[in-house]
């Protein structure tokens, strides 16, 4: 496939991939080892994954400089989908062209895909067994504290002035009280931020992105890649059109075939269409996307229950790879419960592969198509303004998610009340679950007071949940 995506004959392209690394001195074999290492250490959500990548490719290997790293990250944050995986694709492409981007992106996803697939088998086969149910009960309670931490962490970075605070508040009101579609909220914030940045308003010039690390800063000129733009990274309309055609076909042709063969209401067609749409609208990372997934997959399609969505997020939190891999679990359970004429486990496995495919193939499209042009736009204030506004809106969306998680974790029953145009979820107080409350409070104390890592907290709560469900006597 890579031969179809680069300029020049296939033999020359592969020679360039495996050769001296475009004059930067990093061989493709060495890069492969680095991306395997990044994949193995990609725990802790996007912030942790990006920090690991920065430490390895900037601080240790000195492949690219600080400014170029942050420029690439800012572009990835403006895209739908997981920014950490897309950043790996971007850097892999910068270093070793299309094949480098493919290898970096696929390796970033593969460990998480295999891990969640194994956990999904266990969940589907033994999820009702007491000790397994207890494991996910504990994970669910801990995930609530993790989501609250995400609200605070992102909010402390994004809400630096009253305008950003207002955008976050408006986003929360829109999705919590009026159930406005998440893509519409992101689009409105992006337009406001773009215009604010374009007209030079100070409130939209706060920038964005994750903190990349501390200590001395590696300049682009001192890095292996240098401060110039590699020849293959310059805009090329012919290459852009070819790669777009290939990746669009890889993404959409399987979905079209499913639609033609089985119709619009088959579970595989629904999965392909729904998660293809998610690939276009999932701005702000997995936490923000889950609010939309819950609204559709739980309430509209009935693929799984609210508590099961939390179980899936617990899996994604404790395995390597992007948190958006939770979508794989949703697709798995959807087909497991609606297998048609197939064996349920086979149907679920195929659905997990389909979900992962339509979720991540577009990520390669966004990078390979846009990155050559983005390389020329370092420091663009309008893009920085759009990113700031999107991040602020995401804070409001994640706050909505935290409340939704809290209701369905801490209470066994939640009712829906309609007040005019508003629709509110109200907990039944008598259905409170004391054990879930205790574990959530303990997880919050561990994370906020003692700075315990997310992985350690989740594993401890999972163990506590299993202990809680052990039979007495």
Residue, then its C-alpha position, 0 to 999 in steps of 0.5 A: x500500500x505504501x508504494x501507492x502513496x509516495x512520489x516516484x517509483x516504488x523501488x526508490x520509495x522503499x529505498x528511501x524508507x530503509x536508507x539513511x533517513x532523509x539525511x537525518x541519520x536515523x535509520x528506519x530500523x532504529x525508528x521501528x524500535x523506538x515506535x515499538x517502545x512508545x507503543x509499549x509505554x502508551x499508558x495514562x491517556x493522551x497527556x501521559x502518552x504525549x509526555x512519553x513521546x516527547x521524552x523519547x523523540x525530543x529529549x532522548x533521541x533528539x529527532x525533532x525540536x521543541x517548536x516543531x513537536x508543539x506545532x505538530x501537536x497543536x495541529x493534531x489537537x484541532x483534528x477529530x480523533x486521538x491526538x496522541x496517535x495522530x502525533x505519532x503518525x505525524x512524526x513518523x511521516x516527518x522522519x520516514x515518509x508514508x511508511x514511517x507514519x503508517x508504522x508509527x500509527x499502527x504500532x500505537x494502536x495494536x497493543x491496545x486493540x489486542x488487550x481490549x479484545x482479550x478483556x472483551x472476551x472475558x467480559x462477554x463470557x464471564x461478566x456476570x460471574x461475581x468476581x469479574x463483575x466486582x472487578x468492573x464495579x471497582x474500575x467503574x467507581x475509579x473511572x469517575x474520579x479519573x474523569x473528574x481529574x480530566x475536567x480539572x486538568x483540562x480546565x486549568x489549562x484551557x479556562x485562562x480568561x472569562x471568555x474561555x470560561x463562558x465558552x465552557x459554560x455555554x457548551x455545558x448548558x447546551x449538552x446537559x440541558x438541551x442535549x445539543x449534538x456534540x459536533x455542533x457545539x465543537x463547530x460553533x466553538x471552532x468558528x468563534x475561536x478562529x474569528x477571535x484569533x483572526x481579529x487578534x482578540x487577546x482572549x483567543x491568543x492563549x494558545x493550547x496544547x499539552x505541556x511537553x516537558x521541562x528542562x532545557x529546550x531543544x531547538x529545531x536547528x539542533x535536532x536531527x531533522x533540522x529546522x527546514x522542511x524535508x522534501x517529502x513534507x512540502x505540499x504536493x497536490x498530486x500526492x495529496x489527491x492520490x493518498x486521499x483517494x487510497x485512504x478514502x477507499x480503504x475507509x469507506x468502501x467496506x462500509x458501502x459494501x456492508x450497506x449494499x449487502x446487508x441493508x441499513x439496519x444490520x448491526x455491522x452496517x450500523x457500526x460502520x456508519x456510526x463509527x465512521x461518523x464518530x471519526x469525523x466528529x470526535x474532537x477533544x479526545x475520548x472523554x468528550x467523545x464518550x458523551x456523544x457515544x453514550x447518547x447514541x450507542x446507549x439511548x438510541x441503538x441500545x447496544x449496551x447499558x450505561x454502566x457497561x460504557x464505564x466498564x469499557x472506559x475502565x478497560x481502555x484506561x488500564x491498557x496501552x493505546x488511545x482511550x478512544x479504543x473504548x469504541x472497540x468495546x462498544x462495537x464488540x458488545x453491539x455485535x455480540x448481542x446482535x450476531x444474526x446468523x453468526x456465532x456471537x463471539x465471531x460476530x463480536x470479533x469482526x465488529x471490533x475489527x470493523x470499529x477499529x478500522x473505521x475509527x483509525x483509518x481516517x486518522x492517517x488521512x487527516x495527517x497525510x493530507x494536511x500535514x504538508x500544508x500545516x508545516x507551512x503554517x507554524x504560529x498561525x494565530x487563527x488556528x491557535x484561536x480555534x484550538x483554544x475555543x475547542x479545548x474550552x468547549x470540551x471542558x464543558x462537555x467533559x463536565x457533562x460526562x462526569x455528571x452522567x458517569x456519576x449518576x449511573x455509577x453512584x445510583x442504581x436507578x436514574x429517571x428522566x424528567x422533561x421540563x418544557x424543552x429541557x430533559x434532565x436525568x434525576x437520580x433515585x436517592x433510595x437507589x444509592x450504592x454506598x460501596x460505589x460511593x466509598x470507592x469513588x471517594x477513595x479513588x479521588x483521595x488517592x489521585x488528588x491528595x496523594x498523587x497516585x498514578x491513574x493505573x495504580x488507582x484503577x488496579x487498586x479499586x478493581x482489586x477492592x471491587x473483586x474483594x467486595x463481591x467475594x462470598x462470605x463464609 
